Structure formats: C-alpha cells, structure tokens
Amino acid sequence: HICCDCKKSFCSLCSVLQENLRRCTTCHLLKGTAFQRPQLMRLRVKDLRQYLTLRNINTDTCREKADLVDLVLCHQGVESEDDPDTPSLQSHPLYSPPPSTDEPTSPLSALSPTQGEPISRSNSSESTNQ
C-alpha cells in the first residue's frame, strides 16, 4: 500500500485505512496531532525523525526535540507548494531562446551601416576637395 501523505510503500500492518485513504502509521500519528505544537511535543523523537525522513528532510542539525517539531511545522505544507513552482521553473527557459535569435540579426544589421558609412564619407571628402 502507498501512503497518501509521504507516498512511500508500506504493508497493510504498517498502514492505516482512513476515509478511503491509506496512511503509514507515522503519517497517521502526526496527522492526529493536527500539527499543533503542544501535541507534536508529546510525540517520541523517533516518530518525529521518521516523519521527516519519509519526506527527505535532513534532521542532522536537530539537537533537541523542539528542533524536530519546528522542522515538521515548517515543512507541513511544502508538498502542496512544490507543484506550482514546477511550471514556473519550466517557463523560464522559454525566455532564453528569444535573445539568441536576436543575436544573429544584430551582426547583419551592423554590417549594413558600416558598409554604407565609408561610401558616404568618401563622397563627402571628395566634394569638399573639389
């Protein structure tokens, strides 16, 4: 079974079916706290670390339980924010090709005036000499 929160696979003994959605016991445990700081502080450090590890969040810098709780609270809504960022990142490369198409045009336009300028200068210098 796949947990609907962390998207990891678990056996039926390590997951809970609730509202037609299957969650691993770790996500189910944290979901039960409603992500309220006092309830999160009552959980075991092992469970907090497991929750963060399932979401690929590094916990090496956490020295105290409060640090883990802070990380849980900071990353609580990150999954929903990742999706809108992806299309915006994909749209940025579309802006880089137009400048590259302008570059070949500018050397061609630069050649035309330089060819015309010496002719006009030579004509003007000849007319001043006469």
C-alpha positions as CSV (number, residue, x, y, z in Angstrom):
1,H,0.0,0.0,0.0
2,I,1.1,3.6,-0.7
3,C,0.8,6.3,1.9
4,C,-1.3,9.2,0.6
5,D,0.9,11.7,2.6
6,C,4.5,10.6,2.2
7,K,3.9,8.5,-1.0
8,K,6.1,5.6,0.4
9,S,5.1,1.9,0.2
10,F,4.0,0.1,3.4
11,C,2.5,-3.3,4.2
12,S,-1.1,-3.5,5.5
13,L,0.1,-3.9,9.1
14,C,2.2,-0.7,8.9
15,S,-0.5,1.4,7.3
16,V,-4.0,2.6,8.4
17,L,-7.1,2.9,6.2
18,Q,-9.0,6.1,7.0
19,E,-11.6,7.8,4.9
20,N,-10.8,5.6,1.9
21,L,-7.2,6.8,2.1
22,R,-4.3,4.7,3.3
23,R,-1.6,6.3,5.5
24,C,1.5,4.9,7.1
25,T,1.4,4.8,10.9
26,T,3.9,7.6,11.2
27,C,1.9,10.0,9.0
28,H,-1.3,8.9,10.7
29,L,0.2,9.6,14.1
30,L,1.3,13.1,13.1
31,K,-2.0,13.8,11.3
32,G,-3.7,13.0,14.6
33,T,-1.9,15.9,16.3
34,A,-3.4,18.3,13.7
35,F,0.1,19.7,13.6
36,Q,-0.4,21.6,16.8
37,R,2.9,22.3,18.6
38,P,1.8,21.0,22.1
39,Q,0.6,17.7,20.6
40,L,3.8,17.4,18.5
41,M,5.9,17.9,21.5
42,R,4.2,14.8,23.1
43,L,5.4,12.5,20.3
44,R,8.5,10.5,20.5
45,V,11.7,11.8,18.9
46,K,11.9,8.6,16.9
47,D,8.4,9.3,15.3
48,L,9.3,12.9,14.5
49,R,12.5,11.9,12.9
50,Q,10.8,9.1,10.9
51,Y,8.1,11.6,9.6
52,L,10.8,14.0,8.4
53,T,12.9,11.2,6.9
54,L,9.9,9.9,4.9
55,R,9.8,13.4,3.4
56,N,13.5,13.5,2.6
57,I,14.1,16.3,5.1
58,N,17.5,16.3,6.7
59,T,17.4,16.1,10.5
60,D,21.2,16.0,11.2
61,T,21.2,19.6,12.5
62,C,18.4,18.9,15.0
63,R,19.8,18.6,18.6
64,E,16.6,18.9,20.6
65,K,13.0,17.7,20.2
66,A,11.9,21.3,19.7
67,D,14.1,21.5,16.6
68,L,12.4,18.5,15.1
69,V,8.9,20.0,15.9
70,D,10.0,23.2,14.2
71,L,11.1,21.3,11.1
72,V,7.8,19.5,11.0
73,L,5.8,22.7,11.3
74,C,8.0,24.4,8.6
75,H,7.6,21.6,6.1
76,Q,4.0,20.8,6.9
77,G,2.5,22.4,3.7
78,V,5.6,22.1,1.4
79,E,4.2,19.3,-0.7
80,S,1.3,21.4,-2.0
81,E,3.7,24.3,-2.7
82,D,6.1,22.2,-4.8
83,D,3.6,21.7,-7.7
84,P,3.0,25.4,-8.5
85,D,6.8,26.0,-8.5
86,T,7.5,23.4,-11.2
87,P,5.5,25.1,-14.0
88,S,7.1,28.5,-13.2
89,L,10.6,26.9,-13.4
90,Q,9.7,25.4,-16.8
91,S,8.5,28.7,-18.2
92,H,11.8,30.5,-17.5
93,P,13.8,28.6,-20.2
94,L,11.3,29.8,-22.8
95,Y,12.6,33.3,-22.3
96,S,16.2,32.5,-23.1
97,P,15.8,31.5,-26.8
98,P,14.4,34.9,-28.0
99,P,17.7,36.7,-27.1
100,S,19.7,34.1,-29.0
101,T,17.5,34.7,-32.1
102,D,18.2,38.5,-31.8
103,E,21.9,37.9,-31.8
104,P,22.2,36.7,-35.5
105,T,20.1,39.7,-36.6
106,S,22.3,42.3,-34.9
107,P,25.5,41.4,-36.7
108,L,23.8,41.5,-40.0
109,S,22.3,44.9,-39.3
110,A,25.7,46.1,-38.0
111,L,27.3,45.2,-41.3
112,S,25.0,47.2,-43.5
113,P,25.6,50.6,-41.8
114,T,29.4,50.1,-41.7
115,Q,29.4,49.4,-45.5
116,G,27.3,52.5,-46.2
117,E,29.3,54.8,-43.9
118,P,32.7,54.7,-45.8
119,I,30.9,55.4,-49.0
120,S,29.2,58.5,-47.7
121,R,32.5,59.6,-46.1
122,S,34.4,59.2,-49.3
123,N,31.7,61.1,-51.2
124,S,31.7,63.9,-48.7
125,S,35.5,64.1,-48.6
126,E,35.6,64.2,-52.5
127,S,33.0,67.0,-52.5
128,T,35.0,69.1,-50.0
129,N,38.2,68.7,-52.1
130,Q,36.5,69.9,-55.2
